[in-house]
Amino acid sequence: MLRKHEKILREGGMILLVIAAIALSEYYFFQLWRLDWQVPMLYGGDGIYWVGQVQRSYGDLTASLGWPFYQPPSPYEPNYDLIYDLFVAFVGLFTKDTGVVFNLYVLVIPFANALAGYAVFRMTGMRRWLAFAFGVTFGLCPYVQQRLAGHMMLAAVEFVPFSVLLCFWCAEDPTFGRPGKGFLRNPRNWLALAFAWGIANNGAAYYPYFTCFFLCVTALCLILRDRRLSAGTPCFLTIGEIVLWMIPDFFPMVLGMIAGVGSTLTNGVYRSPIGADIYSLRISSLLLSPNGYGWDKLARWFQRYFHLLATDEGPMYNENAYGYLGIVGVIAFLALLALLFRNHDWRAGREAVPRLSDRLWLLGRLNVAALLLASIASFGGLIGIFLRFIRGYNRISPYIAFFALLAAGLWAEWFLRNHRGRGKALFTAVLAVVLAYSYWEQQGLFNPKYEEVQTTWYQDAAFMEEVEQAAGEDAVIFQLPYMKNFENGSLNNMWDYTLLRGPLHSDTLRFSYGAGYGTENDVWYKETSELEPEAMVAELRAQGVAGIYLDLDGYAAEDQQQTLQDLVAAAGCSETDVLAHESGMIYYIPLE
């Protein structure tokens, strides 16, 4: 009993060490001493969209968007990240401050990733200090840092390790996922249900899709080896569990599409049949370090190379620049590819204790299957012709990273168990140095512009306070230029979702932006924005609009001042009545 108690204490102590390591890493590498907690650390593009999602979660913002013909949100909206909603709801028990909640969400993600990685490394037999080292490496891997700057829900890869663990269980445990009398007596079957729920509610449909793909690959390996279809039953059952958990999330969207109403995610969002090729995986992005492997001269050379790619390849070089595996990850990734050329009698599920060689064999197959699915001009591109809403195949890279780290960790564990004396001590020292250097080298890829964002945030708050006083309570504000909701894309120097800057700082005004695409208000908003200034002002006054919110960043530089002057003249107000944002790029033109 004492021994069990000691194990629990040691495990708890190591978990606390994982938490402490991530906390210190975030503080130092993210430079958190520069953070103003009341201000979101990200405030542009997809970042500002998620700032808006925080306010929506607490019942704010939604009712102030899509005026003057306001319509309640569609009942057919999907919920593609329930874990985010639960986190925001929990934090909301203590504070609903937009900046605090948003910043906590961003900063908690690496903790969840590292703890999940640590748990799976331990469950696959790695000793504590190895699980710690590989866990924190995965928790703050380059892909996570790069995704934190925009697609935060994709940086949350905490269920990727459990997806790989499920593949292991399907291959190694003859009693796992087998319907029958003993099904409920196997604790792994209960855990699989919990993992399936988490996978289904993580990664905006991408990670469930990729997990099901890897389970299919595992099933194929088992079926071809055993020469019977039933060998893949555990994999198919696990896929079914994931799909069942996804139904409540996405079924409303499917109903909306059947009813011809759609949802915000489907209406007006064009997915090109070549999108899967454009946003596919680049193997070079997995291997080339943005930090030059810690060598500044090499980093500068790589940056010039990346710049040439962005210049010469245009849309083909995009978010697929993300995904660098880290030094240890790169070595293990290449080793897994090399092992494909080695003959091996795969005996997973036939041995009492899982063998390292069997696990590496499966990881190698999963690894190459990921490349065949996701690389440029591969099978994902063919699938994307028909399944257009899954297009960012580069987002498979955290799975590849985990395959590599797990392979390296399992091999290191095997070496430590099977060697003694001076050789073991030397290996331990070298491994510790390599892991530490690899962890340090992959940092620095998340660099929020804290001071710039803080300045803009407080300027926006002050400007909107002036607008509220000038327009009056419940006044309707027409925003220019027009941007559709959702995924409009950038306009000149104005990022997508930038028009949320006004609504985020007002509790009393109503805004034209934010209606669902194709709704009455959206159609009116677009058509009115295309009118000549005099006709536009006449229509706005007829609809009771109090004023125009004009963001000049949405116009070409040579048209900005002329656009402002034309609208002021059409409104018939004096220049002293026009409110100017401190940046000189946003104006409020009163119509009353």
C-alpha positions in Angstrom: 0.0 0.0 0.0 2.9 2.3 0.8 4.5 1.6 -2.5 1.2 2.5 -4.3 1.0 5.7 -2.3 4.6 6.6 -3.2 3.9 6.0 -6.9 0.9 8.3 -6.8 3.0 11.0 -5.1 5.8 10.7 -7.6 3.3 10.8 -10.5 1.6 13.8 -9.0 5.0 15.5 -8.5 6.0 14.9 -12.1 2.7 16.3 -13.3 3.3 19.4 -11.3 6.7 19.6 -12.8 5.2 19.5 -16.3 2.9 22.3 -15.4 5.7 24.3 -13.9 7.9 23.8 -17.0 5.2 25.0 -19.4 4.4 28.0 -17.1 8.1 29.0 -17.0 8.5 28.5 -20.8 5.4 30.6 -21.6 6.5 33.3 -19.2 10.0 33.5 -20.7 9.5 32.6 -24.4 6.1 34.4 -24.7 7.5 37.4 -22.7 4.4 37.5 -20.6 5.7 40.3 -18.5 4.6 42.5 -21.4 1.0 41.3 -21.3 -1.9 43.4 -20.1 -4.3 40.8 -18.9 -7.3 43.0 -19.6 -6.3 43.2 -23.3 -6.5 40.2 -25.7 -3.0 39.3 -26.8 -4.3 38.9 -30.4 -6.5 41.4 -32.0 -6.6 40.9 -35.8 -7.8 38.3 -38.3 -8.9 35.0 -36.8 -7.6 36.3 -33.5 -10.3 39.0 -33.3 -12.9 36.5 -34.4 -12.1 34.4 -31.3 -12.2 37.5 -29.1 -15.7 38.0 -30.4 -16.5 34.3 -29.6 -15.6 35.0 -26.0 -18.2 37.7 -25.8 -20.8 35.6 -27.7 -20.3 32.8 -25.1 -21.5 35.1 -22.4 -24.5 36.3 -24.4 -22.9 39.6 -25.6 -22.2 40.9 -29.1 -24.5 38.6 -31.1 -27.6 40.8 -30.5 -25.7 44.0 -31.6 -24.7 42.6 -35.1 -26.7 42.4 -38.3 -28.9 45.6 -38.1 -31.2 47.3 -39.1 -33.0 44.1 -40.1 -31.9 42.0 -37.1 -32.6 38.3 -37.3 -31.8 35.9 -34.4 -28.9 33.4 -35.0 -29.7 30.5 -37.2 -30.8 27.3 -35.3 -28.6 25.3 -37.7 -25.3 26.5 -36.4 -22.8 23.7 -35.7 -20.7 23.5 -32.5 -17.3 22.4 -33.7 -15.3 23.0 -30.5 -17.3 22.1 -27.4 -14.2 21.9 -25.3 -13.6 25.6 -25.9 -17.1 26.3 -24.9 -16.8 24.3 -21.7 -13.5 26.1 -20.8 -15.0 29.6 -21.4 -18.1 28.6 -19.3 -15.9 27.4 -16.5 -13.7 30.6 -16.5 -16.9 32.6 -16.6 -17.8 31.4 -13.1 -14.9 33.6 -11.9 -14.6 36.4 -14.5 -16.2 37.4 -17.8 -13.5 40.0 -18.7 -12.9 39.6 -22.4 -9.2 40.0 -22.3 -8.6 37.7 -19.3 -10.8 34.9 -20.6 -9.2 35.1 -24.1 -5.7 35.2 -22.8 -6.3 32.3 -20.4 -7.7 30.2 -23.3 -4.6 30.8 -25.4 -2.2 30.1 -22.6 -3.9 27.0 -21.2 -3.6 25.2 -24.6 0.1 24.2 -24.2 -0.6 22.9 -20.7 -3.3 20.6 -22.0 -1.1 19.4 -24.9 1.8 18.7 -22.6 -0.2 16.9 -20.0 -2.0 14.7 -22.6 1.4 13.9 -24.2 2.9 13.0 -20.8 -0.1 10.8 -20.0 0.2 8.8 -23.2 4.0 8.5 -23.0 3.5 7.1 -19.5 0.7 4.7 -20.7 2.9 3.4 -23.4 5.6 2.5 -20.8 8.0 5.4 -20.8 9.7 6.3 -17.5 8.7 9.6 -15.8 11.6 11.8 -16.8 11.4 10.7 -20.4 7.6 11.2 -20.5 8.2 14.7 -18.9 10.8 15.7 -21.5 8.8 14.5 -24.5 5.5 15.7 -23.1 6.7 19.3 -22.7 8.4 19.1 -26.2 5.0 18.1 -27.7 3.1 20.7 -25.6 5.0 23.6 -27.1 6.0 22.1 -30.4 6.4 24.6 -33.3 3.0 23.8 -34.9 1.3 24.7 -31.6 3.1 28.0 -31.3 2.4 29.0 -34.9 -1.3 28.1 -34.6 -1.7 30.0 -31.4 -1.3 33.2 -33.4 -4.6 32.6 -35.2 -6.4 29.3 -35.3 -6.2 28.7 -31.6 -8.6 25.7 -31.8 -6.1 24.0 -34.0 -3.3 24.6 -31.5 -5.3 22.6 -29.0 -3.9 19.2 -30.0 -4.4 17.5 -26.6 -6.4 14.6 -28.1 -3.8 13.8 -30.8 -1.8 11.6 -28.3 -5.0 9.8 -27.3 -5.8 9.2 -31.0 -2.5 7.4 -31.4 -3.0 5.5 -28.2 -6.3 4.2 -29.6 -4.5 2.9 -32.7 -2.1 1.0 -30.3 -4.9 -0.5 -28.3 -6.7 -1.6 -31.5 -3.6 -3.4 -32.6 -2.2 -4.7 -29.3 -5.2 -5.6 -27.1 -7.2 -8.6 -28.3 -10.0 -7.7 -25.8 -10.3 -4.1 -26.7 -13.2 -2.9 -28.9 -14.7 -6.4 -29.2 -18.5 -6.4 -28.7 -19.6 -9.1 -26.4 -20.2 -10.0 -22.7 -16.8 -8.8 -21.5 -16.9 -5.4 -23.3 -17.9 -3.3 -20.3 -15.4 -5.1 -18.1 -12.5 -3.8 -20.0 -11.6 -0.3 -18.6 -10.0 0.6 -21.9 -13.4 0.5 -23.6 -14.7 3.1 -21.2 -11.7 5.2 -21.7 -12.1 4.9 -25.5 -15.6 6.4 -25.2 -14.2 9.3 -23.3 -11.4 9.8 -25.7 -13.8 9.6 -28.6 -15.9 12.4 -27.1 -12.8 14.6 -26.8 -11.6 13.8 -30.3 -15.1 14.6 -31.7 -15.1 18.0 -30.0 -11.6 19.0 -30.9 -9.9 20.6 -33.9 -12.9 21.9 -35.9 -13.6 18.5 -37.6 -10.0 18.2 -38.8 -8.7 16.1 -36.0 -11.7 13.7 -35.8 -11.3 13.2 -39.6 -7.5 12.5 -39.3 -8.0 10.2 -36.3 -10.6 8.2 -38.2 -8.2 8.0 -41.1 -5.4 6.6 -38.9 -7.8 4.1 -37.4 -8.6 3.0 -40.9 -4.9 2.5 -41.7 -4.5 0.5 -38.5 -7.5 -1.6 -39.5 -6.0 -2.2 -42.9 -2.8 -3.4 -41.4 -4.6 -5.8 -39.2 -6.9 -7.1 -41.9 -4.1 -7.7 -44.4 -2.0 -9.5 -41.7 -4.8 -11.7 -40.4 -6.6 -12.1 -43.7 -10.0 -11.5 -42.1 -12.2 -8.5 -42.1 -13.1 -8.9 -38.4 -9.5 -8.1 -37.4 -10.4 -4.5 -38.0 -13.5 -4.5 -35.7 -11.9 -2.5 -32.8 -10.9 0.2 -35.3 -14.3 0.4 -36.9 -16.0 0.5 -33.5 -13.8 3.3 -32.3 -14.5 5.2 -35.5 -18.3 4.7 -34.9 -17.9 6.1 -31.4 -16.2 9.2 -32.7 -18.9 9.7 -35.4 -21.7 9.3 -32.8 -20.2 12.0 -30.6 -19.9 14.3 -33.6 -23.6 14.0 -34.6 -24.9 16.4 -31.9 -22.3 18.9 -33.0 -22.7 18.9 -36.8 -26.2 17.5 -37.3 -27.8 20.9 -37.0 -25.6 22.1 -39.9 -26.6 19.1 -42.0 -30.3 19.8 -41.3 -29.8 23.4 -42.4 -28.2 22.3 -45.6 -31.0 19.8 -46.3 -33.6 22.5 -45.5 -31.9 24.9 -47.9 -31.1 27.4 -45.1 -27.5 26.4 -44.4 -25.5 28.0 -41.6 -22.8 30.6 -41.1 -20.1 28.0 -41.9 -21.7 27.0 -45.2 -23.5 30.0 -46.6 -21.2 32.2 -48.7 -18.1 30.2 -47.8 -16.6 29.0 -51.1 -14.4 26.0 -51.0 -12.5 25.5 -54.2 -12.0 21.9 -55.5 -8.3 22.6 -55.5 -8.3 23.9 -52.0 -6.9 20.6 -50.6 -3.9 20.9 -52.9 -3.3 24.6 -52.1 -3.4 24.0 -48.3 -1.7 20.6 -48.4 1.3 19.4 -46.4 4.8 20.4 -47.4 7.4 17.8 -46.3 10.1 20.5 -46.4 8.1 22.5 -43.8 8.3 19.5 -41.5 12.1 19.4 -41.8 13.3 23.0 -42.1 13.5 25.0 -38.9 12.4 28.7 -38.9 15.1 29.1 -36.2 17.8 27.6 -38.3 18.3 24.8 -35.8 19.7 27.4 -33.4 22.2 28.8 -35.9 21.4 32.5 -36.8 23.1 32.4 -40.1 21.2 29.4 -41.2 18.0 30.9 -39.9 18.5 34.0 -42.1 19.2 31.8 -45.1 16.0 29.8 -44.5 14.0 33.0 -44.1 15.2 34.2 -47.5 14.2 30.8 -48.9 10.8 31.0 -47.3 10.4 34.6 -48.7 11.1 33.3 -52.2 8.5 30.5 -51.8 5.9 33.1 -50.7 6.8 35.3 -53.6 7.2 32.8 -56.4 4.6 30.2 -55.4 1.9 32.6 -54.3 -1.1 30.9 -52.9 0.6 27.5 -52.8 2.8 28.7 -49.9 0.5 29.5 -47.0 -0.3 28.0 -43.7 1.5 24.9 -44.9 4.7 26.7 -43.9 3.8 25.5 -40.3 4.6 22.1 -38.9 8.4 22.0 -38.2 8.9 18.9 -36.1 11.8 20.0 -34.0 15.3 18.5 -34.0 14.3 15.3 -32.2 11.1 15.0 -34.3 13.0 15.4 -37.6 15.5 12.7 -36.7 12.7 10.3 -35.6 10.6 11.1 -38.6 13.4 10.2 -41.0 14.1 7.1 -39.0 10.5 5.9 -39.3 10.7 6.4 -43.1 14.0 4.4 -43.2 12.4 1.6 -41.2 9.9 1.0 -44.0 12.7 -0.6 -46.0 13.3 -3.2 -43.2 11.4 -6.5 -43.2 9.6 -7.2 -40.0 7.2 -9.9 -38.7 4.5 -7.6 -37.2 3.1 -9.5 -34.1 1.1 -6.8 -32.4 -1.7 -8.3 -30.3 0.0 -11.7 -30.4 2.6 -11.0 -27.7 1.9 -10.7 -24.0 4.0 -7.5 -23.8 4.1 -5.1 -26.7 7.4 -5.1 -28.6 9.2 -1.9 -29.5 9.7 -3.2 -33.1 6.0 -3.8 -33.5 5.1 -0.3 -32.3 7.7 1.3 -34.5 6.4 -0.8 -37.5 2.9 0.6 -36.9 4.1 4.2 -36.3 6.1 3.9 -39.6 2.9 2.9 -41.5 0.8 5.7 -39.9 3.6 8.1 -40.7 3.8 7.3 -44.4 0.0 7.1 -44.7 -0.1 10.7 -43.4 2.3 11.8 -46.1 0.3 9.9 -48.8 -2.9 11.6 -47.6 -1.8 15.1 -47.0 1.2 16.0 -49.2 0.8 18.2 -52.3 -1.0 16.5 -55.2 -1.7 13.4 -53.1 -4.8 11.5 -52.1 -6.1 14.3 -50.0 -6.2 16.5 -53.1 -8.4 13.9 -54.8 -10.7 13.6 -51.8 -10.9 17.4 -51.7 -12.6 17.6 -55.1 -15.6 16.0 -53.4 -15.2 16.8 -49.7 -14.4 20.5 -50.0 -14.9 21.5 -46.4 -11.8 19.5 -45.4 -9.0 21.3 -47.2 -6.2 22.1 -44.8 -4.4 18.8 -45.0 -1.2 20.5 -43.6 -3.1 20.3 -40.3 -2.1 16.7 -40.0 1.4 17.7 -39.0 0.8 17.4 -35.2 0.1 13.7 -35.7 3.3 13.3 -37.6 5.1 15.2 -34.8 3.6 12.9 -32.2 4.5 9.7 -34.2 8.1 10.9 -34.3 8.3 11.9 -30.6 6.6 8.7 -29.5 9.0 6.6 -31.6 12.0 8.4 -30.2 10.8 8.1 -26.7 10.0 4.4 -27.0 13.4 3.7 -28.5 15.1 5.7 -25.7 13.1 3.7 -23.1 14.1 0.4 -24.7 17.8 1.5 -24.7 17.7 2.5 -21.0 16.1 -0.7 -20.0 18.5 -2.9 -21.9 21.8 -1.3 -21.1 23.8 -0.9 -17.9 26.8 0.9 -16.6 28.9 3.5 -18.3 27.1 3.2 -21.7 23.7 3.8 -20.1 25.0 6.9 -18.2 26.6 8.3 -21.3 23.5 7.7 -23.3 21.4 9.4 -20.6 23.6 12.5 -20.6 23.7 12.8 -24.4 19.9 12.3 -24.6 19.2 14.9 -21.9 21.4 17.5 -23.8 19.8 16.7 -27.1 16.3 17.0 -25.7 17.1 20.2 -23.9 18.7 21.8 -27.0 15.8 20.6 -29.2 13.2 22.1 -26.8 15.1 25.4 -26.7 15.7 25.5 -30.4 12.0 25.2 -31.3 10.9 28.2 -29.2 10.2 31.7 -30.2 7.6 31.1 -32.9 4.8 32.8 -31.0 5.4 36.5 -30.8 2.3 38.6 -30.0 2.7 42.3 -30.6 1.6 43.1 -27.0 2.2 46.9 -26.9 0.8 47.5 -30.4 -2.4 45.5 -29.6 -2.8 47.3 -26.2 -2.5 50.7 -27.9 -5.1 49.7 -30.5 -7.4 48.2 -27.9 -7.5 51.2 -25.7 -7.8 53.6 -28.7 -10.8 51.6 -29.9 -12.4 51.7 -26.5 -12.0 55.5 -26.3 -13.2 56.0 -29.9 -16.3 53.9 -29.4 -17.1 55.7 -26.2 -17.2 58.9 -28.2 -19.4 57.3 -30.8 -21.8 56.1 -28.2 -22.2 59.6 -26.8 -22.7 61.1 -30.3 -25.1 58.5 -31.6 -27.2 57.7 -28.5 -28.4 54.5 -27.0 -29.6 51.7 -29.4 -28.5 53.7 -32.5 -27.7 51.7 -35.6 -24.3 52.2 -37.2 -23.5 51.4 -40.8 -20.0 50.0 -41.3 -17.8 50.4 -44.4 -16.4 48.7 -46.3 -18.8 45.8 -46.6 -17.5 42.4 -45.3 -19.5 39.3 -45.3 -19.8 37.0 -42.3 -18.1 34.5 -42.4 -14.6 34.2 -44.2 -14.7 37.3 -46.3 -11.0 37.5 -46.6 -8.8 40.6 -46.3 -9.7 43.9 -48.0 -6.5 45.9 -48.9 -4.9 46.5 -45.5 -7.9 45.4 -43.5 -8.0 41.8 -42.2 -11.0 39.6 -42.0 -13.3 40.2 -39.0 -11.7 43.7 -38.4 -15.2 45.3 -38.4 -15.7 43.6 -35.0 -13.4 46.2 -33.4 -16.4 48.6 -33.0 -19.0 46.1 -31.7 -16.5 44.6 -29.2 -16.3 48.0 -27.4 -20.0 49.0 -27.3 -22.8 47.7 -25.2 -25.4 50.1 -26.5 -24.9 50.4 -30.3 -26.1 48.2 -33.1 -24.1 47.5 -36.2 -24.7 46.5 -39.8 -21.8 43.9 -39.9 -22.2 40.4 -38.7 -25.5 39.1 -40.2 -25.5 35.6 -41.7 -24.6 35.5 -45.3 -27.6 35.8 -47.6 -30.0 37.0 -44.9 -32.1 40.1 -45.5 -29.8 42.4 -43.6 -26.7 41.0 -45.4 -28.2 41.5 -48.8 -29.2 45.1 -47.9 -25.9 45.8 -46.3 -23.9 44.7 -49.4 -26.2 46.5 -51.9 -26.3 49.7 -49.9 -22.5 49.7 -49.5 -22.2 49.7 -53.3 -24.4 52.8 -53.8 -23.0 56.2 -54.6 -22.5 58.3 -51.5 -25.6 60.5 -51.9 -27.9 57.5 -52.6 -26.2 55.6 -49.8 -26.8 58.3 -47.2 -30.5 58.7 -48.4 -31.1 54.9 -47.9 -29.4 54.9 -44.5 -31.5 57.8 -43.3 -34.6 56.1 -44.5 -33.7 53.1 -42.4 -33.0 55.2 -39.3 -29.2 54.7 -39.3 -27.5 57.2 -37.0 -24.1 57.2 -38.7 -21.3 55.6 -40.7 -18.3 53.8 -39.2 -15.6 54.0 -41.9 -12.4 52.0 -41.8 -10.0 53.4 -44.4 -7.7 50.4 -44.2 -10.3 48.6 -46.3 -9.7 50.9 -49.3 -6.7 51.3 -51.6 -4.4 54.0 -50.3 -5.1 56.3 -53.2 -8.9 56.2 -52.6 -8.9 56.6 -48.8 -9.2 60.4 -48.4 -11.5 60.8 -51.4 -13.9 58.2 -49.9 -13.9 60.0 -46.6 -14.5 63.4 -48.2 -17.3 62.1 -50.5 -19.1 60.5 -47.5 -18.8 63.6 -45.3 -20.1 65.8 -48.2 -23.0 63.4 -48.8 -23.9 63.4 -45.1 -23.9 67.2 -45.1 -22.1 67.5 -41.8 -19.2 69.7 -41.0 -15.7 68.2 -40.5 -15.9 69.1 -36.8 -18.8 66.8 -36.4 -16.8 63.8 -37.7 -15.2 61.7 -35.0 -11.6 60.5 -35.8 -9.9 57.5 -34.3 -6.5 58.2 -32.8 -4.9 56.1 -35.5 -6.3 58.4 -38.2 -7.8 55.4 -40.1 -11.3 55.0 -38.6 -14.0 57.7 -38.7 -17.5 58.1 -37.5 -19.7 60.3 -39.8 -23.0 61.3 -38.2 -26.2 61.3 -40.3 -28.5 63.0 -37.8 
